[in-house]
Amino acid sequence: MPIAADAARVSIPSSVLDVWQAPTLALMALAGVVIALLGALVPARRAARLTIAEVLHNE
């Protein structure tokens, strides 16, 4: 962002650029991965417990 602003000869205040701290971003990324894994794991475990006959019967 600062490089693009310098190229356009525009100044951007540091309060706009320093919104998130690196540890906060890392924690949010980790939380997103955990939520995605849980969202995929729950239906996968349910599907893994079904027999082929049950799946074909419900289809």
CORJODA-V866581 format. One record per helix or strand of 2 or more residues. SS is the DSSP state (h for helix, s for strand). FROM is the first residue (numbers start at 1). LEN is the number of residues. If there is no record, write none. Layout:
# CORJODA-V866581
SS_FROM_LEN, SS_FROM_LEN
This chain:
# CORJODA-V866581
h_2_6, h_14_4, h_22_28, h_52_7
